[in-house]
Amino acid sequence: MSDNKGIEKPVESKVDQEEKRVGVFVCECGVNIGGVVNTKAVADYIGTLPGVKVTSVNKFTCSDSGQADIQKKIKEYNLNRVVVAACSPKTHEPTFRACIEQMGLNQYFLEFVNIRDHCSWIHMWEKEKATEKAKDLIRMGVERAKLLEPLQASEVPVIDKALVIGAGVAGMQSALDLADMGFQVYLVEKEPSIGGRMARFDKVFPTNDCSICILGPKMVEVARNKNIQIMSYSEVKAVEGYVGNFNVKIEHKPRYLDVAKCTGCAKCSEVCPVEVPYDFNEGFGTRKAIYVPFPQAVPLRAVLDMENCISCKACTKACESKAINYDMKPSYTDVNVGIIVGAVGFKTYDPEPRHDFGYGLYDNVITAMEFERLLNAAGPTGGHVVRPSDCKEPIKVGFVNCVGSRDKNTNIYCSGVCCMVTIKNAQLLKEKRPETDHTIMYMDIRTPFRGYEESYNRSRNLGVKFLRGRPVEVKEDPVTKNIKVRVEDTLANEIRNLEFDLIVLATGIVPHEGINQIQQLLKLSKAADGLLMEAHPKLKPVDTTIDGVFLAGVASGPKDIPYAVSQGSACAGRATILLKNKKAITEGITAVVDPDVCVGCGVCLPMCPFQAIKMDEKEHKANVVKALCKGCGTCVTACPTGALEQSHFKNKQVLAQIKNVFKFQEVAA
Amino acid sequence: MSAEAVAPNTNGWEPKIVAFCCNWCSYGGADSAGMGRFQQPPSTRIIRVMCSGRIDPLHVFNAFLEGADAVLVTGCHIGDCHYVNGNDKTKIKYKFLENVAQELGIEKERLQLNWISASEGERFANFIRDVTAQIKKLGPSPLKPAGVV
């Protein structure tokens, strides 16, 4: 075993020599651990290990009294190593590091053993074996703890500029709050206009106010804010660096016109002969190949869709300000920012490939987003809801909830907002045309927030029918093009055969195609629903595991508008802690070179993705730049001489753990 | 090095498996397995490292020599590494590990590589269940020193 002792700083050799006095604190986590693992037996056993001066069992070690117990025992027993056997270090390590640091111990003298998530919770019915496993795990921790060395966390400067990716309502809120606090913000949006999904909604629940009427002024506010630089029709292509100093490469896709000259008059669109389905209207109606995204677009500038352009140059002739330029190429901007907010949004579930409830087979089955555009006064029909087969206004409308949500075949999670979307849509049409007849086919109606239940009651009072059941058969009448639905009314316990003029599917929330790219660029994790994962589902809902990267809006799970807006503000608040202090604390765990052992072979250099290892040309030795080293330890395994070590994960520390997985048992005679 | 001393009764025998997990993905996956209460055989002892790139052949073969019935090398999915590409290097190193294991006469079931994200609790649990079942069939590792449990 490579025990390279006594080569490093004198501090560490003193640490090596001093007597190790370990205190072990076993948490019961209420009954989470205590209900499975016999914590008393565990503590008794651990107490017999060499070096363990005291063991303690607490109901909740993380509580005030639990932490006070640790601090008291550090003093009483003059402890210099602390082992906490509890939940996950991913959530609670900082708590206990701070706890022991208050008592004057180096925070890296804490060893955290997971006996909940990795033991009691996964061996609920094997109490004895779980107890034995807990003993093993803590023994491993104790032996590792004895070898822990003191480390210092380092400080890095933070550039007081921010990048917000995604200019939907969450991203805009984040940008506005950061800008109002005085920080320069780059707001990157992949679409030609900011506004996001909310710009496409007709009205928003539960108040049913016009979506663009409340969003439009916010979009203008963003555009007018001197601290915000909008980069529309742009995408983040590369992210390098770390908290405090991210170098970000942004690609500006060519609009094929000079934004400075374009006035958004749309004369170019008037003359353009090409018509393509209008994506903003969910494919209903058409737009031209050169077009202004929508009337309230910010920036109010045209964009030329080169894929569909036939190069007739009619627009060039029509443009009075001579803005059009066919030869435009993508351009790039590099920005340096201290923090990044990811508000990258979502898309709605596409029922086409699976033909859910006949979507894509029958004309008169549409999605809620399509219905939303039909309802909208600026939509393809001027606000008249018509059915696609014959453009007649439907009388009997059926709504199907949970399409692409709460379904083992598609997505198991609840999208959270679709119940309210359906309720609102039914209300709006009922108010517009009282003669219409609405049936909502649902599994459960979920109305958790202020005004939602009231809105639900209101639609019942308006005469909207609610039928608990999921259609099992959907067929089109070949003559009338009506949709015949066979559905079990699970409350009345009977099968119903219903006929509708139009069926509207409440499609759920799913990640959009770009999420993988953003995930990889920002080094984030994805959750089971395919959306991005926050640092902690409860206590760090907008932080991520990457310092200086925050998430807002539906990018990290289904949310309604107020929730997304709050998260936008929350990100700004969390980010301001870094931006205002102008410094961030980074982990003390890094690679370290023993210059006496290093032969300067340079094998480690290409191992480091952060270029943190530099070759000292004069001495011909590898040298780790601590500010750049992220502490992964990959270089350490590559080092052929054992000159490189990873602090806190030194070979001797890992090997001590490995050795103590096992114990020697006398074979009974 | 004989197996008889350790496991006279294979029915109740629980193998000891050492799983190396990276802090960001597979360790989180093991946490998620706990949060989801996905029950697993109590065979595995997890050792946390910051990145799967840190998992050294020294660690893996020491685990076998100390008495591991199986060793699991786990990390983030390729492309998702918290440290850009540490797991790519793990993949390369793993080939070497496999070769050495073969030379040493370690059955291939005893050394396994898997990429598990922090949200894949069920995947983690299934992996542990599968490996444990495979190892139970094989019996204790031929490298296990006598008297070690």
Interface residues (C-beta under 8 A of the other chain):
Chain A: M1 S2 S88 P89 K90 N114 R116 D117 H118 C119 W121 I122 H123 M124 W125 E126 K129 A130 E132 K133 D136 L137 M140 Q519 Q520 K523 S525 K526 A527 A528 M533 T545 I546 I589 M607 P609 F610 K630 G631 C632 G633 T634 V636 T637 A638 Q646 F649 N651 V654 L655 Q657 I658 K659 V661 F662 K663 F664 Q665 E666 V667
Chain B: A5 E14 K16 V18 N23 W24 C25 Y27 G28 A30 D31 A33 G34 M35 R37 F38 Q39 Q40 P42 R45 I46 I47 R48 V49 M50 C51 G53 R54 I55 D56 P57 L58 H59 N62 A63 E66 G67 A68 G79 D80 C81 H82 Y83 V84 N85 G86 K89 K93 S117 A118 S119 E120 A125 A146 G147 V148 V149
